[in-house]
């Protein structure tokens, strides 16, 4: 092993995927804890600006891999380029975010290298100097500890939200950006991308919200949603929901939080009438402060809440809204 930990920096059309900062946070922490150098790799064409941006963070160097065939993402192109890059860099550990793109090419890359891939991890811990990766099984009901048994490089992907992107550390000085040559001449690209699909623009990006008020089945009917909206307005928060609310079309789908919705990490997350199904928990468990209001004292949401209020939300929320408004008037 010669180059410690390597982090994959994902980009599309010259725009950096912010989950790459989360992967870099994981890399920074691991590198510090096990005493290994940290580097990153950027693939594409004309992506020097992204490599330069990454070089401002706390790491040793950034490898830049550019080729015409990498201008647009393809699993064959990325797998072939990274296979050559990893052979040259020779890292002990290769960290990626568990994005749609990584899910597409990482298994192919692992197979080409003849190495193991541990995917969709939520955290890690150390057994001495050996990283033990934690991933969820049985729809998140059980956390499994997984270690590598083969030889490096080890490939691991971390679930979005496993680490906070805002905790990425800047470097004392700019890291070296080192171009890395790869040969793509004999690589057969079987999948050719068509026009990039653009979904309906979201009305709100909940991942950027500092405060979220989320509602669940306990709200009972669509007519009661204004109770939660008034609290959100008083707090300057975004309104969100668990899946049943959006499935019933009481709120738009872009307000859904959970495994099939958005993953958020606000400073304050207020859960109103949300029982705490694992599918919802995985989307908000990394919120800094979680406040749960539910009439069921045994609701699973209380297991992860920092503050819990057992009671009728139709009595508690209006009173809470009134107190917030009083504080705002006083200030």
N, C-alpha and C positions, 0 to 999 in steps of 0.2 A: 504494500500500500504506500502510495507516494503523495497523494493529494487530499487526504482526509475526507471531508464532506463536500459534496457537490449538489447545488440546488438548481432545478430547472426553472427558468423564467419564461413563462408562457406569454405569447403575444399573438395578436391577430390584426392584420392590416396595419401594423405599426403601433397598435395600442396595447399597452401592457395590461394583462389580467391581474387585478389587484389581489387575487388569492395567492399570487406569487409572493407577495409580501408576507403572507401568513406562512408559506413554506420557508421563506428566508428567516422568519422568527424562529421556527423550529430548528433550522440549521444553525443559527447563531447560538441558541441555547445549548444544543448538543455539542457543538464545536468547543464551546467554553467548558462544558462539564466534563468532557472526555479528553480535552486537550489536543484537539485536532485542528488543522488549518481549514478554512472555509472558502469555497469558491462558488461561482454561479456560471451557468451557460445559457446563452441566448442564441436562438436559431432564427433564420429568416433571410430577407434581402433588404438592404437599406435600413437596418435596425441598429445602427451605431448609436443613435440618440438614446435608445432604450438601454443599451449596454452601459452608456455613460451615466445614465440615471441610477442604475443599479450599483455602479462603482462608487457612488456617494455613500453607500451603506457600509456597515462594519463587516468587511470580509477581506480576504487576501488578494483575490484577483477575479476578473470576469473573463470568461472565454467567449469569443464571438465567432460563430459559425455562420458564414454567408455563402449562398449559392443561388443561382437562378431557379433551381428546382424547389427551393425552399420559400419562394415568394408567397405561395399559397400553401396552406397546410394540407398534407396528405399523410396517411399512416405509413406508407412505404417510404416516403422521403424522410420523414422525421425519424423513423426507426433506423433507417440506414445511416443517416447522418450522426445520430446519437450513438449508434453502435461503434462507429469509428472514433467519435469524440471520447467515449468512455474508455476505449482501448488506449487512447493516447494519454488521457488525464489519469487514468487508473485510480479512481476514488475508492474509498472503503464503503461509502454510503451515498446513494443517489436519491435525493428527496424531490418529490413532485406534489403538487396539489391535486386532489382527486376531482379534477374537472372532467367535462365531457371529452375534451381533447385528450387528456392523459388516459382516460379509460379506454380510448380508442387505440392508442399506439403503445402504451406501456406494456400490456401483455405480449404484444408482438416483439417489442424490444427485449423483454426478459427471455422470451423463447429463443430469439436470435443469439443472445449471449449465453444461453444455457444456464440462466440464473433464476433465483426465486424472487417473486414480487409479493410483498405484503401490502394489501390495498385497503383504502378507506379507514385508516387508523384515526382514532380520536385523541390519542395522547401517547406518551411514552414514559418509561421510568428506567432507572438504571439498576442493574444487578452487578455491583462493582463498577467496572468500566464498560460493561456490555449493555447496549440498549435493548430494552424489552418493549415491544410495541403493543399497544392496546387497541383492539378493534371490537366492534359490537357484532354479536351473532343473534339469531332467532329474533329478528326485527328489533334489535336493541335491548332485548330483555336480559342478555348476559354479556359481560365484558370478558373477552378472551385475551390472555397474555401470549404473545407470539415472539419467538426469537428465530434468527436465521441459523441454519445448520450447515450451510455450504460455505464456499469461499467468496470473498468480495469480487466484484462490487455487489452490494446489497441494494435492492430497489424497494422503495416504500412510498406510498401516497398517503397524504393526510386529508381528512374530510374538511370541507369548507367550514370555517368557524372554529376549528380545533385550536387555532391560535389567533390572537388579535393582531391584525395588520398594523394598527397604530402603535404597536410596541416594537416595531422594527427599529433597530439602532443604527444611527448614522456613524460613519467612520471619522477618525481624527484627521485623516487625509484621504484623498481619492485613490481607490484601488487601481491597479494596473488592468487595462483592457487588452487582452491578448488574442489576436486573430488565430483561429485554428483551421488548418486546411483539411478538407475532406474531399474525397473523389466520388462524385455522383454519376459518373459517365455510364457505368454499367447497371445502375439502379433502374429497375423496371417499375414505372408508376402506373398501377392498374386503375386506381381511382382518380378521376379528374374532377375537381370541384366545379360546380356550375355557379350561377349567381348566388351570392350569399343571402340566405334566408333572413328576412327581417320581420320579426313578430310585431304584434301591435305594441306600440310604445306604452310602457307602464305609466300610470298616472303618478305613481310615487315609487321611489326606490327606498324600501324600508330598511335596507342595509345601512343607509346613511342617517337614519333617525336616531336622535339621542334619547328620546323618550317615546315609548310605545304603550298604548292602552289597547289590550287585546280582549276580545269577547268570545265566549264559547256558548254551548247549549244553554247554560244557565240564564242567558238573556231572554229565553223563552220565545220571543217573537220579534219580527222585524220592526214592529212599531215601538219596541223598547230600546232600540239602538241609540236614539238621541240621548238617552241617559248617559251612555258611555261617551258619546261624542262631545257632550258638554264638559265632561271631565277632561277629555283630550284637549279641547280648546283652552280650558283654564290652565292646563299644564304646558301648552305649546307642544303637544304630542301628536303623533300620527296614530290613527285608528287602524287596528288590524284584527285578525280573527283566526280561529281554528278552522279546520277543513269543513265541518258540517255547516258552518255559517255561509261559507262561500259556495258549497255544493247546493245549498238552498237558494243561492243567488240573493241573499240578504246584503252581501257586500261583494264587490268585484273580486275576481280570482287573484288579482295582483295584490290583494290585501291579506292573502293567506300565508300563514307561517307554519313551517313544519317540513317533514321529509319530502312532501310533494309541492311545497311552496317555497318561500324565501327563508334563508337562514340569517338571523339577526344577532347583533351584540350591542344593544343600546346600553346607555348608562342606567336607565330605569325601565323595567318591564312590569307593567301592571296587568295581571291576568284576572279577568272578571268572569266568573262562572265557567272556568275552564277546568275540567277534571284532571288533565295531565296525562293523556295518552302518549305513549312513547313517540308516536309519529309527530306529535306537536313538540314534545320536549326536545327532540334533536334539533329543532329549528331555533330554539331560544335559550338553551341551557347555559350558554356562555355569556348571557347578559350580566352586567356587573352587579346590579341589585334587582332582585325579583320579589314583587309583592303579589300575593295571591289572596283573592277574596272568593270564598266558596262556602256554601252552607253545609257541605259534607265534610266533617272533620277528618275523615279517612281518605279524602281525595289525594291521589298520587302527586298532584302539583305541590302539596305542602312539603314533600320530601326534598324538593330542590329550592323551595322559596326561602329567601332571607327573612321575610316578614310574612306572617299569615294571619288573616282575619277570618274567623269562622262566623258566618252570619249571612243575612239576606242582602244581596247586592243592591236590591231596590230601596233599601233603607240606608245602607252604608255609602253607596256611591254619591247620591245627592248631597249627603252631609259632608262627604269628603270634598266634593266640588265647591260647596259653599265655603268651606274653610280655606281652600286654595285661593278662591277669589278674594276672601278677606285679607289674606296675606299679601296678595298682589296689590290691593288697594292701599294697604299700609306702607308698602314699599314705594 
